[in-house]
Amino acid sequence: MTQPLETASTATPGLRSQIQRAGAGRRCAFAAAISIAWFLIACAPAPTSAPPKFDMGVDPESWATIPAGEFLFGQHDERVKIDYAYDMMVTDVTNAQYALYLNKATADGRIRIANAQVVGAYPGDKFTGRRHEKPIAAGEYLHVPLSAPDSRLMYDGAQFRFSVKPGYDNHPVAAVTWFGAKAYCDHFGWRLPTEVEWEKAARGVDGRAYPWGNEIAKNHANSYNSHDPFEKGVGAQGDTTPVGFYNGRTYAGYQTLDATSPFGLYDMAGNVWQWTGDVHAGMHYRFMRGGSKANYEYDLRAWSRNSAEPDYYGPNVGFRCMRSK
């Protein structure tokens, strides 16, 4: 069984050494005002038919460059410097992209199928024995469950091949664990972004609360009861929307607002939470950013975060990758 998701209300216990802090070095308590945890893990009724299909005009294979320099980090706008430029995926990883990866990685023997699960090797984390810390030893861990009702991936055991449920190719992959997200990025020579890298890509350098500014409307992002066409027949928690759906266009009478980040990234607020790559000493939890379709609007602010054990999977959690310049 996966563990229930937990909220986090304290700052991470140290940022990576290559991140330089400016100013007096006062630690930022960038507490996330995440709403009740069940909002993250609750599962809306599964759609009974394929979702509506629209052309977003957004390429999931594209990347955006995040320049080196200072930005305002966390709820209290701590000045933090990232002294290198890096690239971030313009969208979340889609179901189509993840299915292609699974077919390649299983053929290559990087991952395998066991007990109706996709599993893969992980080298383990150093165990310090701190209070509440759980050991994560070297071994195989869950990447994707094959029977999760919220997964949009399908597996044909006779053909040994993965595919995507009709209509969901360009929706963000969900029901993937941290191990599964990391393995995808590693496969291509990329990695999951740190929380600091993710937040700069999401909000730019001017301290805005959301990727597009300081206020949020229903049609800025896929959040709880956002009234988008993908809520019909499902309910207020809705379904995922295609990556890049909130781009200023009108779909089936629903006028979206252009919700890109200052660097041109889509869905950095809402739709699905996004795993980040930080592994902190003395802590087995992994952190995620951005909020999801099951969260209220105020939980989509750029500094909001949540946590889970790395084998957690759910309908509201996906990821994107970063790569070095």
Residue pairs with C-beta under 8 A, 6 or more apart in sequence:
2 142
2 177
2 309
2 311
2 312
2 313
2 314
3 308
3 309
3 311
3 312
4 37
4 41
5 37
5 40
5 41
5 306
5 307
5 308
5 312
5 314
6 37
6 285
6 306
6 307
6 308
7 32
7 34
7 37
7 306
7 307
8 32
8 34
8 285
8 287
8 305
8 306
8 307
9 31
9 32
9 34
10 29
10 31
11 27
11 28
11 29
11 30
11 31
11 74
12 195
12 278
12 280
12 287
13 280
13 281
13 282
13 283
14 280
14 281
15 21
15 80
15 194
15 195
15 196
16 194
16 196
16 278
18 82
18 83
18 84
19 80
19 81
19 82
19 83
19 194
19 196
20 80
20 81
20 82
20 83
21 78
21 79
21 80
21 81
22 70
22 79
22 80
22 81
23 78
23 79
26 78
28 73
28 74
28 75
28 76
28 78
29 74
29 75
29 76
30 73
30 74
30 75
30 76
30 78
30 303
30 305
31 75
32 75
32 303
32 304
32 305
32 306
33 298
33 299
33 301
33 304
34 40
34 295
34 299
34 304
34 305
34 306
35 295
35 296
35 299
37 306
39 224
39 294
39 295
39 296
39 299
40 273
40 292
40 294
40 295
40 306
40 314
40 316
40 317
41 314
41 316
42 237
42 294
43 149
43 150
43 314
43 315
44 234
44 235
44 237
44 238
44 239
44 294
44 315
45 234
45 235
46 149
46 150
47 233
47 234
47 239
48 233
49 233
50 165
50 166
50 167
50 168
51 167
51 168
51 171
51 230
51 239
52 167
52 229
52 230
52 251
52 252
53 167
54 242
54 245
54 251
54 252
56 170
56 242
56 243
56 244
56 245
56 247
56 249
57 244
57 247
57 249
58 90
58 91
58 243
58 244
58 247
58 266
59 90
60 89
60 90
60 91
60 93
60 94
60 96
60 97
60 170
60 243
60 244
62 89
62 90
62 91
63 87
63 88
63 89
63 90
63 323
64 87
64 88
64 90
64 201
64 263
64 264
64 265
65 85
65 86
65 87
65 263
65 325
66 82
66 85
66 86
66 87
66 88
66 197
66 200
66 201
66 263
67 85
68 82
68 83
68 84
68 85
69 81
69 82
69 205
70 79
70 80
70 81
70 205
71 79
71 80
71 82
71 199
71 200
71 203
71 204
71 205
72 78
72 79
72 80
72 203
72 205
72 206
72 207
73 79
73 80
73 196
73 199
73 200
73 303
74 199
74 303
75 301
75 303
77 207
80 196
82 196
82 197
82 200
84 324
84 325
85 325
86 193
86 197
86 322
86 323
86 324
86 325
87 322
87 323
87 324
87 325
88 193
88 197
88 198
88 201
88 263
88 265
88 320
88 321
88 322
89 265
89 320
89 321
89 322
90 244
90 264
90 265
90 266
91 172
91 243
91 244
91 265
91 266
91 267
91 320
92 172
92 173
92 243
92 267
92 271
92 272
92 274
92 318
92 319
92 320
93 172
93 173
93 181
93 184
93 318
93 319
93 320
93 321
94 169
94 170
94 171
94 172
94 173
94 243
95 152
95 153
95 164
95 165
95 168
95 169
95 170
95 171
95 172
95 173
96 164
96 169
96 170
97 173
98 144
98 153
98 173
98 176
98 184
99 153
99 162
99 163
99 164
101 184
101 187
102 111
102 118
102 144
102 153
102 162
103 161
103 162
104 187
105 111
105 120
105 183
105 187
106 112
106 113
106 118
106 160
106 162
110 120
110 183
110 187
111 118
111 119
111 120
111 143
111 183
112 118
112 119
112 120
113 119
113 146
113 155
114 140
116 145
116 146
116 147
117 142
117 143
117 144
117 145
117 146
118 142
118 143
118 144
118 145
118 146
118 180
119 140
119 141
119 142
119 143
120 140
120 141
120 143
120 179
120 180
120 183
121 138
121 139
121 140
121 141
122 136
122 138
122 139
122 140
122 141
122 179
122 182
123 138
124 136
124 137
124 138
124 139
125 135
125 136
125 279
125 284
126 281
127 133
127 135
127 136
127 137
128 281
128 282
130 282
130 283
133 282
133 283
133 284
134 284
134 309
135 284
136 284
136 310
141 177
141 179
141 310
141 311
142 177
142 179
142 180
142 311
142 313
143 176
143 177
143 179
143 180
143 183
144 151
144 153
144 175
144 176
144 177
144 180
144 313
145 151
145 175
145 313
146 153
146 155
148 175
148 313
150 174
150 175
150 314
150 315
151 174
151 175
152 164
152 165
152 168
152 171
152 173
152 174
152 175
152 240
153 162
153 163
153 164
153 165
153 173
153 175
154 162
154 163
154 164
154 165
155 161
155 162
156 162
156 163
168 240
170 242
170 243
171 239
171 240
171 241
171 242
171 243
172 240
172 243
172 267
172 271
172 272
172 318
173 318
173 319
174 240
174 272
174 313
174 314
174 315
174 316
174 317
174 318
175 313
175 314
175 315
175 317
176 184
176 313
176 317
176 318
176 319
177 310
177 311
177 312
177 313
178 192
178 275
178 286
178 308
178 310
178 311
178 312
179 310
179 311
180 313
181 192
181 275
181 318
181 319
182 191
182 192
182 275
182 277
184 319
184 321
185 191
185 192
185 277
185 319
185 321
185 322
188 321
189 323
190 321
190 322
190 323
191 277
191 321
191 322
191 323
192 275
192 276
192 277
192 319
192 321
192 322
193 201
193 276
193 277
193 320
193 321
193 322
194 276
194 277
194 278
195 276
195 278
195 287
195 289
195 305
197 322
198 274
198 276
198 289
198 290
199 289
199 302
199 303
201 261
201 263
201 265
201 268
201 322
202 211
202 261
202 265
202 268
202 269
202 289
202 290
202 302
203 209
203 210
203 211
203 261
203 262
203 268
203 302
204 211
204 261
204 262
204 263
205 262
206 262
208 214
208 262
208 302
209 216
209 301
209 302
209 303
210 216
210 220
210 221
210 259
210 269
210 300
210 301
210 302
211 259
211 260
211 261
211 262
211 265
211 268
211 269
211 302
212 220
212 257
212 258
212 259
212 260
212 261
216 269
216 297
216 298
216 300
217 257
218 225
218 226
218 227
218 297
219 226
219 227
219 228
219 246
219 254
219 255
219 256
219 257
220 246
220 257
220 259
220 269
220 270
220 297
221 246
221 259
221 267
221 269
221 270
221 271
221 291
221 297
221 300
222 228
222 230
222 238
222 240
222 241
222 245
222 246
222 267
222 270
222 271
222 292
222 293
223 269
223 270
223 291
223 292
223 293
223 295
223 296
223 297
223 299
223 300
224 236
224 237
224 238
224 293
224 294
224 295
224 296
224 297
225 231
225 236
225 238
226 238
226 270
226 293
227 254
228 238
228 241
228 245
228 254
228 256
229 251
229 252
229 254
230 238
230 239
230 240
230 241
231 238
231 239
237 293
237 294
238 293
238 294
239 293
240 271
240 272
240 293
241 271
241 293
243 266
243 267
243 271
244 266
244 267
245 251
245 256
245 266
245 267
245 271
246 256
246 257
246 258
246 259
246 266
246 267
246 270
247 256
247 258
247 259
247 260
247 266
248 256
248 257
248 258
249 256
250 256
259 266
259 267
259 269
260 266
261 268
267 290
268 274
268 290
268 302
269 290
269 291
269 300
269 301
269 302
270 290
270 291
270 292
270 293
270 295
270 300
271 290
271 292
271 293
271 318
272 290
272 292
272 293
272 316
272 317
272 318
273 288
273 289
273 290
273 291
273 292
273 306
273 316
273 317
273 318
274 288
274 289
274 290
274 317
274 318
274 319
274 320
275 286
275 287
275 288
275 317
275 318
275 319
276 286
276 287
276 288
276 289
278 286
278 287
279 286
284 309
284 310
285 307
285 308
285 309
285 310
286 307
286 308
286 309
286 310
287 305
287 306
287 307
288 305
288 306
288 307
288 308
288 317
289 302
289 304
289 305
290 300
290 304
291 299
291 300
291 301
291 304
292 316
292 317
293 316
294 315
294 316
295 316
308 317
